[in-house]
Amino acid sequence: LYAAKRGLTPREQEIFLYIAKSKSNEEIAQELTISALTVKTHRQNIYTKLNVHSVKEIVREIENTKVV
């Protein structure tokens, strides 16, 4: 999986999938029954590890690797 190969933790991988579907922090938090602040922290870690700054960049990376 794209995210696993880039060093994301299992939880970050889970959140990554929601981010790739353009879900908000609040939507992800509700789905996973965690706080939106926790999601925000995971999102920041994911962006740092993947060296991206937006959902659009994440989607572009996924498309470039042909992994959906």
N, CA, C, O and CB atoms as a CASP TS submission, in Angstrom:
PFRMAT TS
TARGET T0000
AUTHOR 0000-0000-0000
METHOD Language model
MODEL 1
PARENT N/A
ATOM      1  N   LEU     1       0.847  -1.192   0.000  1.00  0.00           N
ATOM      2  CA  LEU     1       0.000   0.000   0.000  1.00  0.00           C
ATOM      3  C   LEU     1       0.880   1.239   0.000  1.00  0.00           C
ATOM      4  O   LEU     1       1.916   1.284   0.664  1.00  0.00           O
ATOM      5  CB  LEU     1      -0.957   0.007   1.223  1.00  0.00           C
ATOM      6  N   TYR     2       0.454   2.240  -0.751  1.00  0.00           N
ATOM      7  CA  TYR     2       1.194   3.499  -0.878  1.00  0.00           C
ATOM      8  C   TYR     2       1.583   4.067   0.481  1.00  0.00           C
ATOM      9  O   TYR     2       2.749   4.392   0.705  1.00  0.00           O
ATOM     10  CB  TYR     2       0.363   4.522  -1.644  1.00  0.00           C
ATOM     11  N   ALA     3       0.622   4.188   1.385  1.00  0.00           N
ATOM     12  CA  ALA     3       0.865   4.830   2.682  1.00  0.00           C
ATOM     13  C   ALA     3       1.831   4.030   3.543  1.00  0.00           C
ATOM     14  O   ALA     3       2.694   4.611   4.199  1.00  0.00           O
ATOM     15  CB  ALA     3      -0.446   5.021   3.429  1.00  0.00           C
ATOM     16  N   ALA     4       1.704   2.723   3.553  1.00  0.00           N
ATOM     17  CA  ALA     4       2.570   1.875   4.369  1.00  0.00           C
ATOM     18  C   ALA     4       4.017   1.981   3.905  1.00  0.00           C
ATOM     19  O   ALA     4       4.935   1.991   4.725  1.00  0.00           O
ATOM     20  CB  ALA     4       2.100   0.412   4.315  1.00  0.00           C
ATOM     21  N   LYS     5       4.220   2.058   2.613  1.00  0.00           N
ATOM     22  CA  LYS     5       5.573   2.153   2.067  1.00  0.00           C
ATOM     23  C   LYS     5       6.244   3.472   2.410  1.00  0.00           C
ATOM     24  O   LYS     5       7.463   3.603   2.295  1.00  0.00           O
ATOM     25  CB  LYS     5       5.539   1.978   0.569  1.00  0.00           C
ATOM     26  N   ARG     6       5.466   4.429   2.824  1.00  0.00           N
ATOM     27  CA  ARG     6       6.017   5.734   3.182  1.00  0.00           C
ATOM     28  C   ARG     6       6.115   5.948   4.682  1.00  0.00           C
ATOM     29  O   ARG     6       6.297   7.076   5.142  1.00  0.00           O
ATOM     30  CB  ARG     6       5.180   6.821   2.580  1.00  0.00           C
ATOM     31  N   GLY     7       5.995   4.875   5.444  1.00  0.00           N
ATOM     32  CA  GLY     7       6.250   4.930   6.876  1.00  0.00           C
ATOM     33  C   GLY     7       5.100   5.386   7.749  1.00  0.00           C
ATOM     34  O   GLY     7       5.321   5.767   8.899  1.00  0.00           O
ATOM     35  N   LEU     8       3.878   5.359   7.240  1.00  0.00           N
ATOM     36  CA  LEU     8       2.745   5.747   8.068  1.00  0.00           C
ATOM     37  C   LEU     8       2.396   4.620   9.030  1.00  0.00           C
ATOM     38  O   LEU     8       2.471   3.441   8.683  1.00  0.00           O
ATOM     39  CB  LEU     8       1.528   6.112   7.195  1.00  0.00           C
ATOM     40  N   THR     9       2.018   5.000  10.229  1.00  0.00           N
ATOM     41  CA  THR     9       1.568   4.019  11.220  1.00  0.00           C
ATOM     42  C   THR     9       0.229   3.442  10.771  1.00  0.00           C
ATOM     43  O   THR     9      -0.422   4.012   9.895  1.00  0.00           O
ATOM     44  CB  THR     9       1.445   4.665  12.639  1.00  0.00           C
ATOM     45  N   PRO    10      -0.189   2.327  11.353  1.00  0.00           N
ATOM     46  CA  PRO    10      -1.511   1.786  10.987  1.00  0.00           C
ATOM     47  C   PRO    10      -2.646   2.804  11.152  1.00  0.00           C
ATOM     48  O   PRO    10      -3.527   2.875  10.296  1.00  0.00           O
ATOM     49  CB  PRO    10      -1.813   0.559  11.833  1.00  0.00           C
ATOM     50  N   ARG    11      -2.645   3.579  12.215  1.00  0.00           N
ATOM     51  CA  ARG    11      -3.695   4.578  12.415  1.00  0.00           C
ATOM     52  C   ARG    11      -3.601   5.679  11.367  1.00  0.00           C
ATOM     53  O   ARG    11      -4.617   6.128  10.838  1.00  0.00           O
ATOM     54  CB  ARG    11      -3.605   5.181  13.825  1.00  0.00           C
ATOM     55  N   GLU    12      -2.373   6.113  11.066  1.00  0.00           N
ATOM     56  CA  GLU    12      -2.194   7.127  10.037  1.00  0.00           C
ATOM     57  C   GLU    12      -2.662   6.609   8.682  1.00  0.00           C
ATOM     58  O   GLU    12      -3.238   7.362   7.896  1.00  0.00           O
ATOM     59  CB  GLU    12      -0.727   7.562   9.963  1.00  0.00           C
ATOM     60  N   GLN    13      -2.422   5.343   8.405  1.00  0.00           N
ATOM     61  CA  GLN    13      -2.889   4.752   7.152  1.00  0.00           C
ATOM     62  C   GLN    13      -4.410   4.790   7.074  1.00  0.00           C
ATOM     63  O   GLN    13      -4.985   5.085   6.026  1.00  0.00           O
ATOM     64  CB  GLN    13      -2.387   3.305   7.017  1.00  0.00           C
ATOM     65  N   GLU    14      -5.050   4.489   8.198  1.00  0.00           N
ATOM     66  CA  GLU    14      -6.510   4.515   8.257  1.00  0.00           C
ATOM     67  C   GLU    14      -7.028   5.924   7.975  1.00  0.00           C
ATOM     68  O   GLU    14      -7.944   6.111   7.175  1.00  0.00           O
ATOM     69  CB  GLU    14      -7.006   4.025   9.633  1.00  0.00           C
ATOM     70  N   ILE    15      -6.436   6.901   8.635  1.00  0.00           N
ATOM     71  CA  ILE    15      -6.846   8.294   8.457  1.00  0.00           C
ATOM     72  C   ILE    15      -6.504   8.777   7.047  1.00  0.00           C
ATOM     73  O   ILE    15      -7.257   9.547   6.452  1.00  0.00           O
ATOM     74  CB  ILE    15      -6.172   9.196   9.511  1.00  0.00           C
ATOM     75  N   PHE    16      -5.377   8.327   6.520  1.00  0.00           N
ATOM     76  CA  PHE    16      -4.974   8.665   5.161  1.00  0.00           C
ATOM     77  C   PHE    16      -6.072   8.322   4.151  1.00  0.00           C
ATOM     78  O   PHE    16      -6.340   9.098   3.234  1.00  0.00           O
ATOM     79  CB  PHE    16      -3.680   7.935   4.800  1.00  0.00           C
ATOM     80  N   LEU    17      -6.697   7.174   4.320  1.00  0.00           N
ATOM     81  CA  LEU    17      -7.762   6.755   3.404  1.00  0.00           C
ATOM     82  C   LEU    17      -8.943   7.725   3.441  1.00  0.00           C
ATOM     83  O   LEU    17      -9.537   8.030   2.407  1.00  0.00           O
ATOM     84  CB  LEU    17      -8.238   5.337   3.754  1.00  0.00           C
ATOM     85  N   TYR    18      -9.278   8.205   4.636  1.00  0.00           N
ATOM     86  CA  TYR    18     -10.359   9.186   4.756  1.00  0.00           C
ATOM     87  C   TYR    18      -9.950  10.522   4.127  1.00  0.00           C
ATOM     88  O   TYR    18     -10.753  11.173   3.459  1.00  0.00           O
ATOM     89  CB  TYR    18     -10.741   9.390   6.239  1.00  0.00           C
ATOM     90  N   ILE    19      -8.700  10.918   4.345  1.00  0.00           N
ATOM     91  CA  ILE    19      -8.209  12.167   3.758  1.00  0.00           C
ATOM     92  C   ILE    19      -8.272  12.088   2.239  1.00  0.00           C
ATOM     93  O   ILE    19      -8.684  13.039   1.575  1.00  0.00           O
ATOM     94  CB  ILE    19      -6.763  12.464   4.222  1.00  0.00           C
ATOM     95  N   ALA    20      -7.863  10.948   1.697  1.00  0.00           N
ATOM     96  CA  ALA    20      -7.869  10.766   0.245  1.00  0.00           C
ATOM     97  C   ALA    20      -9.286  10.850  -0.328  1.00  0.00           C
ATOM     98  O   ALA    20      -9.465  11.126  -1.514  1.00  0.00           O
ATOM     99  CB  ALA    20      -7.239   9.421  -0.119  1.00  0.00           C
ATOM    100  N   LYS    21     -10.290  10.611   0.523  1.00  0.00           N
ATOM    101  CA  LYS    21     -11.694  10.739   0.109  1.00  0.00           C
ATOM    102  C   LYS    21     -12.241  12.126   0.434  1.00  0.00           C
ATOM    103  O   LYS    21     -13.447  12.362   0.369  1.00  0.00           O
ATOM    104  CB  LYS    21     -12.554   9.664   0.793  1.00  0.00           C
ATOM    105  N   SER    22     -11.331  13.043   0.786  1.00  0.00           N
ATOM    106  CA  SER    22     -11.675  14.444   1.097  1.00  0.00           C
ATOM    107  C   SER    22     -12.578  14.603   2.311  1.00  0.00           C
ATOM    108  O   SER    22     -13.383  15.533   2.361  1.00  0.00           O
ATOM    109  CB  SER    22     -12.344  15.073  -0.088  1.00  0.00           C
ATOM    110  N   LYS    23     -12.458  13.719   3.281  1.00  0.00           N
ATOM    111  CA  LYS    23     -13.232  13.844   4.519  1.00  0.00           C
ATOM    112  C   LYS    23     -12.595  14.896   5.419  1.00  0.00           C
ATOM    113  O   LYS    23     -11.372  15.026   5.463  1.00  0.00           O
ATOM    114  CB  LYS    23     -13.322  12.481   5.256  1.00  0.00           C
ATOM    115  N   SER    24     -13.421  15.639   6.130  1.00  0.00           N
ATOM    116  CA  SER    24     -12.924  16.657   7.062  1.00  0.00           C
ATOM    117  C   SER    24     -12.438  15.991   8.350  1.00  0.00           C
ATOM    118  O   SER    24     -12.730  14.825   8.617  1.00  0.00           O
ATOM    119  CB  SER    24     -14.030  17.705   7.375  1.00  0.00           C
ATOM    120  N   ASN    25     -11.697  16.756   9.133  1.00  0.00           N
ATOM    121  CA  ASN    25     -11.238  16.239  10.427  1.00  0.00           C
ATOM    122  C   ASN    25     -12.417  15.808  11.289  1.00  0.00           C
ATOM    123  O   ASN    25     -12.360  14.780  11.963  1.00  0.00           O
ATOM    124  CB  ASN    25     -10.406  17.298  11.167  1.00  0.00           C
ATOM    125  N   GLU    26     -13.483  16.600  11.261  1.00  0.00           N
ATOM    126  CA  GLU    26     -14.653  16.304  12.079  1.00  0.00           C
ATOM    127  C   GLU    26     -15.335  15.013  11.613  1.00  0.00           C
ATOM    128  O   GLU    26     -15.752  14.196  12.434  1.00  0.00           O
ATOM    129  CB  GLU    26     -15.646  17.477  12.033  1.00  0.00           C
ATOM    130  N   GLU    27     -15.444  14.835  10.305  1.00  0.00           N
ATOM    131  CA  GLU    27     -16.059  13.613   9.769  1.00  0.00           C
ATOM    132  C   GLU    27     -15.228  12.378  10.123  1.00  0.00           C
ATOM    133  O   GLU    27     -15.772  11.336  10.490  1.00  0.00           O
ATOM    134  CB  GLU    27     -16.218  13.720   8.238  1.00  0.00           C
ATOM    135  N   ILE    28     -13.918  12.507  10.010  1.00  0.00           N
ATOM    136  CA  ILE    28     -13.032  11.394  10.351  1.00  0.00           C
ATOM    137  C   ILE    28     -13.137  11.085  11.831  1.00  0.00           C
ATOM    138  O   ILE    28     -13.208   9.921  12.226  1.00  0.00           O
ATOM    139  CB  ILE    28     -11.574  11.713   9.972  1.00  0.00           C
ATOM    140  N   ALA    29     -13.147  12.117  12.645  1.00  0.00           N
ATOM    141  CA  ALA    29     -13.235  11.943  14.096  1.00  0.00           C
ATOM    142  C   ALA    29     -14.511  11.200  14.487  1.00  0.00           C
ATOM    143  O   ALA    29     -14.477  10.292  15.317  1.00  0.00           O
ATOM    144  CB  ALA    29     -13.184  13.305  14.800  1.00  0.00           C
ATOM    145  N   GLN    30     -15.618  11.583  13.893  1.00  0.00           N
ATOM    146  CA  GLN    30     -16.884  10.912  14.187  1.00  0.00           C
ATOM    147  C   GLN    30     -16.838   9.452  13.767  1.00  0.00           C
ATOM    148  O   GLN    30     -17.288   8.574  14.503  1.00  0.00           O
ATOM    149  CB  GLN    30     -18.044  11.623  13.485  1.00  0.00           C
ATOM    150  N   GLU    31     -16.297   9.195  12.594  1.00  0.00           N
ATOM    151  CA  GLU    31     -16.237   7.834  12.073  1.00  0.00           C
ATOM    152  C   GLU    31     -15.369   6.921  12.949  1.00  0.00           C
ATOM    153  O   GLU    31     -15.697   5.755  13.169  1.00  0.00           O
ATOM    154  CB  GLU    31     -15.699   7.848  10.649  1.00  0.00           C
ATOM    155  N   LEU    32     -14.258   7.477  13.442  1.00  0.00           N
ATOM    156  CA  LEU    32     -13.311   6.675  14.218  1.00  0.00           C
ATOM    157  C   LEU    32     -13.484   6.833  15.729  1.00  0.00           C
ATOM    158  O   LEU    32     -12.745   6.236  16.512  1.00  0.00           O
ATOM    159  CB  LEU    32     -11.901   7.046  13.835  1.00  0.00           C
ATOM    160  N   THR    33     -14.451   7.629  16.123  1.00  0.00           N
ATOM    161  CA  THR    33     -14.710   7.948  17.542  1.00  0.00           C
ATOM    162  C   THR    33     -13.447   8.394  18.283  1.00  0.00           C
ATOM    163  O   THR    33     -13.080   7.866  19.333  1.00  0.00           O
ATOM    164  CB  THR    33     -15.309   6.732  18.249  1.00  0.00           C
ATOM    165  N   ILE    34     -12.806   9.395  17.675  1.00  0.00           N
ATOM    166  CA  ILE    34     -11.668  10.063  18.299  1.00  0.00           C
ATOM    167  C   ILE    34     -11.908  11.564  18.159  1.00  0.00           C
ATOM    168  O   ILE    34     -12.834  11.984  17.466  1.00  0.00           O
ATOM    169  CB  ILE    34     -10.292   9.626  17.640  1.00  0.00           C
ATOM    170  N   SER    35     -11.078  12.369  18.812  1.00  0.00           N
ATOM    171  CA  SER    35     -11.300  13.810  18.744  1.00  0.00           C
ATOM    172  C   SER    35     -10.786  14.384  17.425  1.00  0.00           C
ATOM    173  O   SER    35      -9.885  13.829  16.796  1.00  0.00           O
ATOM    174  CB  SER    35     -10.621  14.510  19.923  1.00  0.00           C
ATOM    175  N   ALA    36     -11.374  15.495  17.029  1.00  0.00           N
ATOM    176  CA  ALA    36     -10.942  16.181  15.810  1.00  0.00           C
ATOM    177  C   ALA    36      -9.504  16.671  15.962  1.00  0.00           C
ATOM    178  O   ALA    36      -8.766  16.728  14.979  1.00  0.00           O
ATOM    179  CB  ALA    36     -11.881  17.364  15.487  1.00  0.00           C
ATOM    180  N   LEU    37      -9.101  17.022  17.175  1.00  0.00           N
ATOM    181  CA  LEU    37      -7.724  17.453  17.425  1.00  0.00           C
ATOM    182  C   LEU    37      -6.746  16.302  17.175  1.00  0.00           C
ATOM    183  O   LEU    37      -5.661  16.512  16.632  1.00  0.00           O
ATOM    184  CB  LEU    37      -7.576  17.977  18.871  1.00  0.00           C
ATOM    185  N   THR    38      -7.129  15.097  17.570  1.00  0.00           N
ATOM    186  CA  THR    38      -6.289  13.926  17.309  1.00  0.00           C
ATOM    187  C   THR    38      -6.159  13.700  15.812  1.00  0.00           C
ATOM    188  O   THR    38      -5.073  13.397  15.319  1.00  0.00           O
ATOM    189  CB  THR    38      -6.868  12.670  17.992  1.00  0.00           C
ATOM    190  N   VAL    39      -7.258  13.844  15.089  1.00  0.00           N
ATOM    191  CA  VAL    39      -7.222  13.697  13.630  1.00  0.00           C
ATOM    192  C   VAL    39      -6.310  14.761  13.034  1.00  0.00           C
ATOM    193  O   VAL    39      -5.526  14.469  12.131  1.00  0.00           O
ATOM    194  CB  VAL    39      -8.651  13.801  13.024  1.00  0.00           C
ATOM    195  N   LYS    40      -6.406  15.987  13.528  1.00  0.00           N
ATOM    196  CA  LYS    40      -5.568  17.079  13.028  1.00  0.00           C
ATOM    197  C   LYS    40      -4.089  16.744  13.205  1.00  0.00           C
ATOM    198  O   LYS    40      -3.284  16.978  12.303  1.00  0.00           O
ATOM    199  CB  LYS    40      -5.907  18.399  13.753  1.00  0.00           C
ATOM    200  N   THR    41      -3.735  16.202  14.357  1.00  0.00           N
ATOM    201  CA  THR    41      -2.347  15.817  14.627  1.00  0.00           C
ATOM    202  C   THR    41      -1.898  14.725  13.667  1.00  0.00           C
ATOM    203  O   THR    41      -0.806  14.799  13.105  1.00  0.00           O
ATOM    204  CB  THR    41      -2.188  15.341  16.082  1.00  0.00           C
ATOM    205  N   HIS    42      -2.738  13.713  13.478  1.00  0.00           N
ATOM    206  CA  HIS    42      -2.402  12.641  12.530  1.00  0.00           C
ATOM    207  C   HIS    42      -2.244  13.207  11.121  1.00  0.00           C
ATOM    208  O   HIS    42      -1.321  12.834  10.397  1.00  0.00           O
ATOM    209  CB  HIS    42      -3.490  11.537  12.544  1.00  0.00           C
ATOM    210  N   ARG    43      -3.143  14.106  10.739  1.00  0.00           N
ATOM    211  CA  ARG    43      -3.089  14.710   9.401  1.00  0.00           C
ATOM    212  C   ARG    43      -1.762  15.447   9.209  1.00  0.00           C
ATOM    213  O   ARG    43      -1.125  15.322   8.163  1.00  0.00           O
ATOM    214  CB  ARG    43      -4.282  15.683   9.188  1.00  0.00           C
ATOM    215  N   GLN    44      -1.353  16.206  10.211  1.00  0.00           N
ATOM    216  CA  GLN    44      -0.086  16.935  10.116  1.00  0.00           C
ATOM    217  C   GLN    44       1.085  15.958   9.967  1.00  0.00           C
ATOM    218  O   GLN    44       1.992  16.190   9.168  1.00  0.00           O
ATOM    219  CB  GLN    44       0.117  17.832  11.362  1.00  0.00           C
ATOM    220  N   ASN    45       1.062  14.876  10.731  1.00  0.00           N
ATOM    221  CA  ASN    45       2.124  13.870  10.635  1.00  0.00           C
ATOM    222  C   ASN    45       2.144  13.220   9.253  1.00  0.00           C
ATOM    223  O   ASN    45       3.207  12.995   8.674  1.00  0.00           O
ATOM    224  CB  ASN    45       1.944  12.797  11.719  1.00  0.00           C
ATOM    225  N   ILE    46       0.958  12.923   8.736  1.00  0.00           N
ATOM    226  CA  ILE    46       0.843  12.311   7.407  1.00  0.00           C
ATOM    227  C   ILE    46       1.405  13.261   6.353  1.00  0.00           C
ATOM    228  O   ILE    46       2.203  12.843   5.514  1.00  0.00           O
ATOM    229  CB  ILE    46      -0.638  11.957   7.084  1.00  0.00           C
ATOM    230  N   TYR    47       1.012  14.509   6.382  1.00  0.00           N
ATOM    231  CA  TYR    47       1.492  15.483   5.403  1.00  0.00           C
ATOM    232  C   TYR    47       3.014  15.587   5.463  1.00  0.00           C
ATOM    233  O   TYR    47       3.677  15.658   4.427  1.00  0.00           O
ATOM    234  CB  TYR    47       0.850  16.865   5.650  1.00  0.00           C
ATOM    235  N   THR    48       3.563  15.596   6.670  1.00  0.00           N
ATOM    236  CA  THR    48       5.019  15.686   6.835  1.00  0.00           C
ATOM    237  C   THR    48       5.704  14.455   6.252  1.00  0.00           C
ATOM    238  O   THR    48       6.668  14.580   5.497  1.00  0.00           O
ATOM    239  CB  THR    48       5.387  15.843   8.324  1.00  0.00           C
ATOM    240  N   LYS    49       5.213  13.273   6.597  1.00  0.00           N
ATOM    241  CA  LYS    49       5.834  12.030   6.118  1.00  0.00           C
ATOM    242  C   LYS    49       5.738  11.886   4.605  1.00  0.00           C
ATOM    243  O   LYS    49       6.649  11.347   3.976  1.00  0.00           O
ATOM    244  CB  LYS    49       5.184  10.827   6.785  1.00  0.00           C
ATOM    245  N   LEU    50       4.649  12.360   4.018  1.00  0.00           N
ATOM    246  CA  LEU    50       4.459  12.243   2.572  1.00  0.00           C
ATOM    247  C   LEU    50       4.997  13.455   1.817  1.00  0.00           C
ATOM    248  O   LEU    50       5.017  13.472   0.586  1.00  0.00           O
ATOM    249  CB  LEU    50       2.986  12.058   2.256  1.00  0.00           C
ATOM    250  N   ASN    51       5.434  14.475   2.570  1.00  0.00           N
ATOM    251  CA  ASN    51       5.949  15.710   1.994  1.00  0.00           C
ATOM    252  C   ASN    51       4.931  16.358   1.051  1.00  0.00           C
ATOM    253  O   ASN    51       5.247  16.720  -0.082  1.00  0.00           O
ATOM    254  CB  ASN    51       7.252  15.436   1.249  1.00  0.00           C
ATOM    255  N   VAL    52       3.705  16.491   1.554  1.00  0.00           N
ATOM    256  CA  VAL    52       2.630  17.154   0.816  1.00  0.00           C
ATOM    257  C   VAL    52       2.021  18.239   1.696  1.00  0.00           C
ATOM    258  O   VAL    52       2.276  18.302   2.899  1.00  0.00           O
ATOM    259  CB  VAL    52       1.543  16.131   0.366  1.00  0.00           C
ATOM    260  N   HIS    53       1.209  19.091   1.071  1.00  0.00           N
ATOM    261  CA  HIS    53       0.604  20.203   1.810  1.00  0.00           C
ATOM    262  C   HIS    53      -0.902  20.287   1.660  1.00  0.00           C
ATOM    263  O   HIS    53      -1.537  21.175   2.228  1.00  0.00           O
ATOM    264  CB  HIS    53       1.207  21.491   1.365  1.00  0.00           C
ATOM    265  N   SER    54      -1.485  19.355   0.889  1.00  0.00           N
ATOM    266  CA  SER    54      -2.926  19.417   0.671  1.00  0.00           C
ATOM    267  C   SER    54      -3.462  18.050   0.255  1.00  0.00           C
ATOM    268  O   SER    54      -2.709  17.151  -0.119  1.00  0.00           O
ATOM    269  CB  SER    54      -3.266  20.472  -0.394  1.00  0.00           C
ATOM    270  N   VAL    55      -4.774  17.924   0.331  1.00  0.00           N
ATOM    271  CA  VAL    55      -5.439  16.711  -0.128  1.00  0.00           C
ATOM    272  C   VAL    55      -5.193  16.527  -1.624  1.00  0.00           C
ATOM    273  O   VAL    55      -4.980  15.409  -2.094  1.00  0.00           O
ATOM    274  CB  VAL    55      -6.957  16.767   0.175  1.00  0.00           C
ATOM    275  N   LYS    56      -5.223  17.629  -2.361  1.00  0.00           N
ATOM    276  CA  LYS    56      -5.005  17.578  -3.804  1.00  0.00           C
ATOM    277  C   LYS    56      -3.647  16.931  -4.116  1.00  0.00           C
ATOM    278  O   LYS    56      -3.540  16.133  -5.048  1.00  0.00           O
ATOM    279  CB  LYS    56      -5.081  19.000  -4.413  1.00  0.00           C
ATOM    280  N   GLU    57      -2.628  17.270  -3.350  1.00  0.00           N
ATOM    281  CA  GLU    57      -1.306  16.679  -3.556  1.00  0.00           C
ATOM    282  C   GLU    57      -1.310  15.185  -3.226  1.00  0.00           C
ATOM    283  O   GLU    57      -0.662  14.395  -3.913  1.00  0.00           O
ATOM    284  CB  GLU    57      -0.259  17.404  -2.698  1.00  0.00           C
ATOM    285  N   ILE    58      -2.033  14.800  -2.187  1.00  0.00           N
ATOM    286  CA  ILE    58      -2.135  13.382  -1.835  1.00  0.00           C
ATOM    287  C   ILE    58      -2.788  12.607  -2.975  1.00  0.00           C
ATOM    288  O   ILE    58      -2.298  11.550  -3.374  1.00  0.00           O
ATOM    289  CB  ILE    58      -2.941  13.198  -0.526  1.00  0.00           C
ATOM    290  N   VAL    59      -3.877  13.125  -3.490  1.00  0.00           N
ATOM    291  CA  VAL    59      -4.577  12.457  -4.586  1.00  0.00           C
ATOM    292  C   VAL    59      -3.665  12.355  -5.805  1.00  0.00           C
ATOM    293  O   VAL    59      -3.635  11.319  -6.470  1.00  0.00           O
ATOM    294  CB  VAL    59      -5.878  13.212  -4.945  1.00  0.00           C
ATOM    295  N   ARG    60      -2.935  13.399  -6.100  1.00  0.00           N
ATOM    296  CA  ARG    60      -2.010  13.394  -7.235  1.00  0.00           C
ATOM    297  C   ARG    60      -0.934  12.317  -7.042  1.00  0.00           C
ATOM    298  O   ARG    60      -0.598  11.597  -7.982  1.00  0.00           O
ATOM    299  CB  ARG    60      -1.353  14.788  -7.406  1.00  0.00           C
ATOM    300  N   GLU    61      -0.396  12.212  -5.818  1.00  0.00           N
ATOM    301  CA  GLU    61       0.606  11.187  -5.520  1.00  0.00           C
ATOM    302  C   GLU    61       0.041   9.785  -5.743  1.00  0.00           C
ATOM    303  O   GLU    61       0.702   8.927  -6.327  1.00  0.00           O
ATOM    304  CB  GLU    61       1.104  11.330  -4.075  1.00  0.00           C
ATOM    305  N   ILE    62      -1.173   9.563  -5.278  1.00  0.00           N
ATOM    306  CA  ILE    62      -1.808   8.260  -5.433  1.00  0.00           C
ATOM    307  C   ILE    62      -1.992   7.942  -6.910  1.00  0.00           C
ATOM    308  O   ILE    62      -1.699   6.832  -7.355  1.00  0.00           O
ATOM    309  CB  ILE    62      -3.162   8.221  -4.700  1.00  0.00           C
ATOM    310  N   GLU    63      -2.474   8.915  -7.662  1.00  0.00           N
ATOM    311  CA  GLU    63      -2.696   8.711  -9.092  1.00  0.00           C
ATOM    312  C   GLU    63      -1.393   8.422  -9.820  1.00  0.00           C
ATOM    313  O   GLU    63      -1.360   7.601 -10.737  1.00  0.00           O
ATOM    314  CB  GLU    63      -3.373   9.932  -9.703  1.00  0.00           C
ATOM    315  N   ASN    64      -0.321   9.093  -9.414  1.00  0.00           N
ATOM    316  CA  ASN    64       0.981   8.892 -10.054  1.00  0.00           C
ATOM    317  C   ASN    64       1.551   7.505  -9.791  1.00  0.00           C
ATOM    318  O   ASN    64       2.305   6.976 -10.608  1.00  0.00           O
ATOM    319  CB  ASN    64       1.959   9.940  -9.574  1.00  0.00           C
ATOM    320  N   THR    65       1.190   6.913  -8.645  1.00  0.00           N
ATOM    321  CA  THR    65       1.681   5.570  -8.329  1.00  0.00           C
ATOM    322  C   THR    65       0.702   4.500  -8.798  1.00  0.00           C
ATOM    323  O   THR    65       0.963   3.305  -8.663  1.00  0.00           O
ATOM    324  CB  THR    65       1.925   5.431  -6.824  1.00  0.00           C
ATOM    325  N   LYS    66      -0.423   4.939  -9.349  1.00  0.00           N
ATOM    326  CA  LYS    66      -1.463   4.030  -9.847  1.00  0.00           C
ATOM    327  C   LYS    66      -1.970   3.088  -8.764  1.00  0.00           C
ATOM    328  O   LYS    66      -2.302   1.934  -9.034  1.00  0.00           O
ATOM    329  CB  LYS    66      -0.932   3.220 -11.018  1.00  0.00           C
ATOM    330  N   VAL    67      -2.024   3.597  -7.528  1.00  0.00           N
ATOM    331  CA  VAL    67      -2.582   2.847  -6.404  1.00  0.00           C
ATOM    332  C   VAL    67      -3.759   3.633  -5.874  1.00  0.00           C
ATOM    333  O   VAL    67      -3.596   4.770  -5.431  1.00  0.00           O
ATOM    334  CB  VAL    67      -1.516   2.594  -5.281  1.00  0.00           C
ATOM    335  N   VAL    68      -4.940   3.048  -5.911  1.00  0.00           N
ATOM    336  CA  VAL    68      -6.144   3.765  -5.450  1.00  0.00           C
ATOM    337  C   VAL    68      -6.738   3.051  -4.273  1.00  0.00           C
ATOM    338  O   VAL    68      -7.755   3.488  -3.734  1.00  0.00           O
ATOM    339  CB  VAL    68      -7.191   3.891  -6.573  1.00  0.00           C
TER
END
